[in-house]
Amino acid sequence: MTPVNFKDFGLVLTLHATLRTAKTMLRIKDPGRSIPFYTELFGMSLIDTLDFPQYGFKLFFLATLPEGEKLEKPGTKKAHDYLWSIEGTALELTWNYGTESDESFTYHPSNEKGDGFGHIAFNVDDVYEACEQLEQKGVSFKKKPDEGRMKGLAFAYDPDGYWVEIVKRNEPGKIAPYYNFSQTMMRIKDPAKSIPFYESLGMTVVRAKDYGDFSNFFLVSSANVDPSVDYSSLDDAEAKARLSMLFGPVLELTHNHGTEKDDSFKHFNGNEEGRQGFGHIGFLVDDVYAACDDIRKLGYGFRKEPDGGSMKGLAFALDPDGYSIEIIKRGGIDFGDVKVEE
């Protein structure tokens, strides 16, 4: 594949509101299984909940937090305020009431032919040690560290069958949590469209790697980028080393070569009937309306405009592959009828 110089495409727009990656949403069948999986096995903290009994669903927000971080009681106003101001990225688990009691019900965890979403990832100091401990606790694996052509990384299954990648940090001991929520991977059809789109949302490509039949692009919100570094000039070893030491999660875009030449090709985005599982990624912004005015110029449309639907002041933009990109106000919004605990 001929390398693409994304600078040739330029930035489509300059946003009037600063964006920062905020969360990745997955649907879950049973919070009684999924919450302990991520908190007890992967060290995440339940930082907040949003309950909508009138609509029959509840949201659970988990994050990797620095040691010593003070937590508020999930579901309270203080927890809501904290959720929309954290510097890291949350894993949003969406539970629809009653799915846990339906033995035949399952979500689609992706990674079948045509699926766009791939996995989430955690980095650790020692992949082999981490996988041994997880296996002893009953976790099953799609791939163990020494299986397949890529050695030293693994893919575990979560309770809904989503793939959870486990990768190595470059320098052990530099990040305090044993596990750190580090990555979300989505497949893209055409990097010449997707990379400029996410750069326009304030992201920077910090590493690009061509594996022959596919390429990976790793993007980070500009707030987490070292402005003194020209990432495009780094050799792959240094780019990989810098990437593996980032605390905030990275967006990994995977391009299988040739899809961009097939006019009929399209990835499933996780929200289609019968393939629901992955939901969306989200960005925090200072001004939802100003951000959406700028995003609208990109020409990919919206799944929900800021004033559409029952929840005002948040939006779901569409990226070039049709993935939903939530745009929500930094500091949170008034959900109105959301249940708030004392």
N, C-alpha and C positions, 0 to 999 in steps of 0.2 A: 504493500500500500504506500502511495506517495504521501510523505508527511504533510500535514496541513498547517499552514501558518495562519493561526486564527486572527492575528493582528491585521491580516489583509481584509478581513470582513469588518473590522472596526466594531465599536460599541454602537448599538442601535439607538440608544438613548442615555440620558443621564437622569437618574431618578431624583425626584425632589424630596424623597424620604429614604433615609438609610435603611437597608434591609440586612437582617442577620438570620441565619438558619435557626429555627426554633424547635422543630420537632419532627418526628416520623410517626405516622399512625398505622397501627395494625389492629385488625378486628380479632377478638379472642372469644372462644366458646365459654370458658369457665375461669373467672378471676380467682377462684379458690385454688386453681392449679398454676395459672400464669403469673400471678403476683408473687407467690413464693419462689417460683422458678427464677425470676429476675432479681428479686431482693435477697433471697437466701443463698442462691448459687452464684449469681453474678454481681452481688454487692450493690445493687442499685437501691435508691431510696424512693419511697412513695412520697412525693412532695405535694400532691394535691389530687382531689377528685372533683368532678362536676357531674351532678346527678340530675337527670331530666325524667322523673317518673311519669310525667304527662305524655312523654314521647316514648317511654319504655326503653331507655338506654342510659348507661353511665360511663363516664370517661375516667381513666386512671392515668396519672402522669408520673413517670419514673425518671430518675436522672442519676448519673454518677456525680457525686458531690465531693469536693475536697474534704479531707479529714477535719473534723471539728465544726463543720457547718451546722448552724442551728436550724432545726426544722420546725415549721408550724404544723398545727393539726390539720390534716387533709380535709378539704371540704369547707373550711372557714374562710372568711374574707381575707385574713392575713395570709393564708396559704394561696388564695387566688392572686393576691398582689405579688407574692413571692414568685409564683409560677411564671408570670409574664414579665419578670425582670431579671431572671437568672442569666448568667453569661454563657452557660452551657446549653446543651440541646436535650430536650426531653423525649422519651419514648411514650407515646400516647397509645394506650390500649383501650379499645372501644368494645364494650360489652352490651349486647342487646338482651334484655331480660328474657330468661327462660331457655336460652340456648343450652345452658349447662345440664338441663334435665332431659334433653332430647338426645338419646343415645345415637341416633342415626345422623345427627347434624354435624357437619364439618365445614370449616372454611377452606378456601383454596390457597395453599401456601406458596403457590407459584413454582417456577423452575420446570414447568412443562413446556412443550413446544409452543412458541409464540408469546410466552409470558414476559412481561417487562420487568417487574420487580424481581430482585435476586435474593438479597439477604441484608441483615444488619450485622455489625461486627463489634467485637471487643478486643482491645489489645492487652497483653499481659507480658510479664517479664520472662516467663518460661512456658511455652505452649505445651510441651510434653508433660510437665508437672500439672498444669491446669487441667489438661484432658484426662490424666490419670485420676485426679480428684473428682472430676465431674462423672467419670464412668463409675467410680466407686459409689457415687450417690444416685446411680440409676439413670443417668443421662445417656441417650443413644446418639449415634453419630452417622452422618452421611459420609464423612471422610475423616479418618484419623490422620495425625501429623505425617506419617510416613507412607500413606497411601496416595495413589495417583501420581501425576507428573510433577506437581508442585509440592515439594517436601517442606515440612516445618510449619505448616498451617493446617487448621482443621475446620470442619463444619459440624456443629452439633444440631440436633433437632430440639425445638422448644415444644411445649405441650400441644400446640396447634400444627406442628410440622413445619413451621418456618425455619429456614436455615439461619444459624447463628455462627458466623465465622469467628475463629479465634486466631489472632495473629500476634507476632512478637514485636515488642518495643525494641528500639535500637539500643537504648542504654538502660539496663535494669536499674531500678531504684530511683529513677528521676521523677516518676509519677507515683504519688502515694497510694491511691486505691489499687488493690490487687488486679481488679478488672476495671477497664475504662471503656464506656460506650464510645466507640471510635469511628463508626462508618455506616453509611446506608448505600447500598448498590442498586442502581436501576440500569436497565439496558436501553440504549438509544439507537434509533435508525440511522441518523445522519449527524455526525459531530459538527459538520459545517453549519448546522442550524442550532443544535443544542448547546454547544460551547458558547457562542455569542449570546444566546438567550440567558444563560446563567451568569455569564460575565456582566450582562446588563443588570442583573439583580445584585451586583456587588460582590460576585465571587471571583476567585483567582485560581487558575490552573497551577497547582504546585508540583504536579508530577504527571507525565504522560508516558505510557509504556506500550510499545508495539510488540505483540507476541507472535506475529506472523499471520494468524487467521483472525485475531481479534486484538483490540487495543483497549486499555484502561486509561481514563482521565480522572484525576483526583482534584476536586475543587474545594476551596475553603472560603468562608465569608471573610471579607477584607479586614474585619476587625481582628481576626486571628492570624493575619499575614504580617510578616516582618517587612515593612516598607523599604528597608535598605537592601533587600535581596531581589535580584532578578532571577526568578524561578526558571524562566525559559532557558537561561544560560547554564544551569546546574547540570552536571553529569548525573546519570540515573542513580548511582550509589548515594550521592549526597542528597538528591531529591527524596529518595526513599528513606534515608536516615532522618531527615527533617520531618517528613510526613509521619513517621512512626512515633515521634515524640510530641505531636500535637495533642493537647488535652481535649479540645472541642472536636466533635464528630466531623467527618469529611463526607462529601457527596462523591461517590464513585460512579462514574458513567462508563458503561461497557458497550463497546461498539463491535459487533460481529461484522467483519468486512464483507461488503457486497450488498448489505441490506439497503444502503442509500441509493442503489441503482435499480431497485425493484419498486416500481410505482405502486404495486398492489400490496406491498408488505406493510404491516402495522402491528405493533406490540399491543397485547392486552394490558390495560392499565390498572387492573385490580378492582374496578368498580362495576364491571359488567355482570349481568345476571348469570349466576352459576360459576363465576370466577372471583367472587368477592373475598378479599383477604386483606392485602395491602390497600390502604386508603389514600394517603397523600403525604407530602412533606409540607412544612410550614415555615414561614418567615415572619419575624417581628419587624414592624415598621413604626416610624413616628406618626405618620399620617396615612391611614388606609386609603382615603379617597385620592390624595395626591399620588400615592404609589400606583393605584389602579389606573389613574389617568395616563401615567407614563407607560405602564405595562400594556395598556390597550393599544398603544402605537406599534407594539411588536406584531400584532395581527393574528395571534393564535386564539383569541377569544377567552370567554369566561364560562366556567360551569355555574358560577353564582356571582352576581354583581354585589357590591357592598350593601345595597339596599334591597336586594332580592331575598325572598323567603322570610321566615319568621325571625331569624337572627340577623339584626341589622348591624352594620359597622364592621363586618368581616366579609372576605371574598375568597373565591376559589378561581384562580386564573388557570389557564391551560398552557402547558409547555408544548414544544414542537411534536412530542409523541403522544399528547393527550393526557399526560399525567396531571393530576390536580395539585395545584400549588396554593396552599392556604396563605392568605395575607391577613394578618391580625395585628392589632395595635399593641405596641410596647406599653406595658402597664396594665393591659387587659381591657376588656370592654364590659359593659353592663349587659349580661345575658337576660336580665329581667326576671323570668320565671324559673331560673335555676335554683335548686334547693341549696340553701346555705346553712351549715351547722353552726352552733354556738361555740 
